[in-house]
């Protein structure tokens, strides 16, 4: 069912002073450091495909089998070291949860672990890590958290699993999820959003060049630097990841196609002033109509930021609501 920030299990969102502007909120959320009280991680390699492993940084409680576990998935060009991953991990660790900080394939300096590229449709990789954690660690309660691209991935996985989701998977949370990939990619090319588009393009091309050096027989030099995210996805993502075009990639990879099939407790947090993530009316209608999904949609919050006044906590409102949600569903 659709929920709002006045629901009793959630706190109302009041933007931090001077951060009602979407860009100021987004940039502050990205650059202000979070508390990190995590112990040194165990580096765990999980096989997600015949020729692909992904690296996860894992933090296990002393009685790990008895504790719930959260798997956190980063956004585009992020990694297990992204600030929002660290912030959620610290809160989960303080709540006596095991934490698995997942790097998508090729991310976090792991290009050598796979000959393939990552993209927004690889929900199967998250599913493979989920199954491995359950089977290898004998975990009975697992939750998924995803931000932006990672939000699309966890929602897509939950929708694909539907009523057949493993009993151990208890809850899913997605913050600023890129469920409508085409609309969000095109929005990044509009007006003031170009600064984000260029940031992503520069990073994506660095990642691609690193991959090309590792696998020169597979990846070829790009004739000219892509000037839009859609162009990048046309000339690189589609070409090397098995799609006909960027539009085909967006259509087949967006969680919007399966979101109505989600059958386990799911939280979606989205700000209507997000600079470039677009939640289309049809997708919003599917979310609202699904009794398993709670939608927290706020007028302010930017992209993945949601900085509130630090009244008794660090002001990372979205992270706090995820912990409330997990507690409400027996994860804590």
N, C-alpha and C positions, 0 to 999 in steps of 0.2 A: 504494500500500500504506500501511497505517497505520504511523506511526512514533511514537517517543517521545523525550523529551529525552536519552536515553542513546545515541541513534544517533550514530555517530562524526562526522558532519558538523555536529552541533549541540552547543551547550553545555548542561549541565544548568541548570535554573532554580532559583536559591535566592533567595527574596524578600528585599528589603532589610530590614534590621532595623527593627522597629516597624511594618512595613507588611504584616503578614499579614492584617489586616482588609480585607475587600473594598472598603469605602467609603474607608478611608484610602489604600489603594493606588490606587483610581480617581481620587480627588481630587488626590493627589500627582502622579500621572502626567499629569494635565491641567494643573496649574499650575506645576510645576517647569520652568524654561526649558531648552531644548536649545541646543547649540552651533549657531551659524549662520555658516558661512564661505562662504556662497554669493555669487557675484558678482551684480551687478545683472542682473535678468532681462530678456529680450526679451518684450514682450507680444504674444502670438499669438492671433488670432481665428480659430476654426475653425467652419465652418458645419456644423451637425449636423441641421438640418431646414430646410425651405423658408423659414421665418420666424424662425429661431433660430440665433444664434451663441453660442459659449462662449469665455470668456477663459482662456487658459493662460499661466502664467508659466514661460518656458522658459530653460534654461541649456544652451548648446551648447559642448562642448569645441572647441578649435581645429581638430581633425581629426574633426569630428562624424560624418562619413559612415562612418568606420572604427570608431566607438565604439558600444557598446550604449547603448540609451536606456531609461529607466524612466519610465512614466506613473503618477502617484500620484493617487488619488481619495479625497477627504475623506468624512467622515461627515455625519450629519444636522445641518444648520445650521452646518456647518464651511465651510472655504474653502481656497484655496491657501496661506493664511497660518496655518492650524491648526498647532499645535506638532508634532504627529506627522508632518505633511507636511514641515515644515522639517527635523525630525530625520532622516527617511529620505532627504530630498533631500541633506542635507549628507554623509551617509555614501556615497550613490551618487556624488556629485560627487567626493569624495575618492578613490573607486575608479575615477575617470576615466570615468564614465558621463555621458551627456547626461541632463538631468532636465526633465520636463514636469510642472509642478504644475497640475493641472486644476481649474477651478471648474465644478461642475455648473451647468446653466442657472439663471439668476436668483441664483446664489450669489456671494459676494464682491463685492457692490455692483454686479452686472451685470443688475439687473432690467430695464433699458431695452433689453437686447439680445434680448429675446424676450417675446411676449405670453403665454407659458405659464408654468406652475409646474414646479418639479422634483419628482421623487418617486423612490422606491426601485426602480422598475421600469425606469428609463431606461437600460438597458444599451446600447441603440443609440447613445446619445450618446458613451459611452466607445469603442464600436466605430468611430464616425465619426472621433474624434480619432486613434485608433490607425491607421486607414487613411490619414488625412491626413499624419500624421507619417512613415509609411513612404513614401508617394508623393512628398511635397514635399521631404523631407530625404534621400531615398535611403538610409534606415536599413535595415540587414539583421538587426539583433538588437534585439528589444523585450521588456521585461518590464512587467507590470502589478502595482501594489500598491494594495490598497484596505483602508480601515479602517471597521469598523462598517457603516453603509449602503454605503459605498464597497466594503467587502468583499463584500457581497451583489451589488453591481453587477458586479465583476470576475468573481466565480464564475458569475453568471448569464450573462454574456457568453461565458465559456469554455464553459459547458454548451450554450448556443445554437449556438456555432460548431462544437462537437464535433470530428469528424475533419476538418472543412473550415476550421479555423483557418488564417490565413495563415502561411506558412512562417517569416516573420520573427518571429512571436510565439513566444518561447522558454520563458517561465515566467510563472506567476501566483502572487501571495502575498496572502492575506486574513487580517487580524488582527481578532479578535472580530467575525466577519461576522454580520450580521443576516439569515441565510438563512431562518430561520423567523420571518417578520415578525409573524404574529398572536400567537404565544406570547410574543414579545419585547415587543410593544406592551402586551399585557395584564400582563406581569410588571412593567412600569414603574409600574403602578397599585397595586402591593402594598407595604405597610409602609413601610420606610425608603426605598424607591425613589421615593416621591412627590417628593422634592426634585429628582430628575433629571427627572421628568415635568413639573414646573412650570417648570424651567429651559428645557426644550425648548418647552413650550407658549408661554411668554412670547416666546421668540425666534421661533418659527414665526408667531405672531400679528403680531409687529413686521414680519416679512418679508411677510406677507400684506397688512398695511395699506399698506406701501410699494408693493406691486404694485397694490393697489386705487387708489392715487393716480395711478399711471402709466397704468392702463387702467380708468378708472371705468365705462366702458360694459360691460365684461366681468365685473368682480368686484364683488360687492355687499357691503354692510355685513352683518356677522354679527350675528344677533339677540342672542345671548348668548355670553359667553366660554366656549369649550370647556373642560371640566374633566378630560378624559382625552385621551390621544393617539388612542385609537380614535374618540372623538367628533370630534376635529379631522379625522381622516381620513374620517369619515362626511360631515361638513358642508362640508368644503373640498376635500380631496384627491380623493375620489370624484366630487364634483359637477363639479369643473373639469378633471379629468384623464381622464374617460371611463370611470369604473368605476361599477358599480351601487351599491356600498356599500364600507365599510372592509374587510369580509371578502372581498369580490370583489377589491379592490385587493391585499390581503395574499396571497390565493391565486395571483393571476396574476403577482405581482411577485417572489415569493420564489425564491431560487436553488435551494431544496430540490427544486423540480420538475424541474430539468435537471442536477443535480449529478452524476448517474451517467453523463452523456454527456461529461464533461470528458475530453479526450484528449491533454492536454499537461501537463508537469510543473507541479504545483500544490501550494502549501504553505498549510495552514490552521492558524492559531494561535488557541487558545481556552482560556480559564480556566474551570474548573468553578465557581469562585466569582464569576464575572461577575455583577454585581448584577441586570442585566435582560436581557442577551442569552441566549436559550435555544436550545440545540442539541438538538432533540428526538431521541429514540432512533432513529426511522426515518431521520432525516437523517444521524445519526452512522453508522448501519449502511451507508447509501449511500456515505459518504465512505470508511469502512474497506474496503468491498468494491471500491472503484475503485483499480486498480493505479497510476494516474497521480497520485494524491493522497497527500501526506504530512500526517498529522495530528499536531500537537504540542498535546497537551491537558494542562494543568498544574493542580494543585489550587489554586494561588494565581495572582494576576495582575490581578484586577479587570477593568475594562473598558478595553481598549486601553492598559493601563499597563505591566505586566510590568517593574517596577523591581527590578533586581538590585543587589548590591553593586558599586560602581564599581571593580572590581579590574582595572586596566590599561585600562579603557575607561569610557564614561560610564554604564554600568549599564542602558542601554536595551536590554534583552535581546531583545525581539521584533525590533527594527530590526537588531540584530547577526545574528540567525538568518536573516533575509531575505537579508542580504548573503552569508552562508555558502551558502544555498540557491542564490542566483543564481550564485555562483562555481562551485558543484558542477555546474551545468547550463550552463556556458560563457558566462555573461553578463558575467563579469568576467575 
